[in-house]
Amino acid sequence: MSRNDAAFHTPHWDAELLYKDPTTGYMVYRAGEMRIEAKDEQGRPVTIRTTDDLESFGVTTDEQLAARENDPDFYWENNAWFEVMEPDDDSFSGEVFHDYEQAVAAAKRGSR
């Protein structure tokens, strides 16, 4: 079971450097704000903002997250993402990825 979605790398909603390739210098940041409006088993509203919130709600893998895609009681307002940035680039205008392994692979290639 995988945990490559940015939702599993969101301890807070500030941008965070997760990986810097030692050869290319390209960096992977987790960026964006996650916000999911959901309902718990008793039908009470729950706002999910962090990975801890998501795990407390019982979603701990990419597969479980994907299973909620069409669930009307699990609505994405905002989602986090990964950005691959060039060395010394702090403009946050890199290429967007939703899968951590894909973002790291791009950083290793030295491409956005």
C-alpha positions, 0 to 999 in steps of 0.5 A: 500500500502506498502513501505517495499522494501529497495528502500524506505529506501535509503536517501543516499547510506551509510549503515544506522542502521534502527532498533535494537531489544531491546531484542536480540540486532540484528540490521537491516541495510539498505546497498548497493547503489541504482541506477536505469536508467530510462526515464521520460515521455518525454523520457529523461534519469533520474538516480534514486539514493535515495528514494526522487529521486524515489518518484519524479519519481512517484514511492511511493509504493512497488506495483508501484515498482513491476509494473516496473519490466519488464519496459525497461525504468526502469533498475536497475543497483544496488539495496539497501538491508537490512542486519540483523547483530548480536550484536557487529558485524560490518563486514556486513556479515549478512543475506540479505533481500529485505523486511523491515518487514522480516528483522525486524522479523529476528532481533526479532527472533535473527537469520540471 
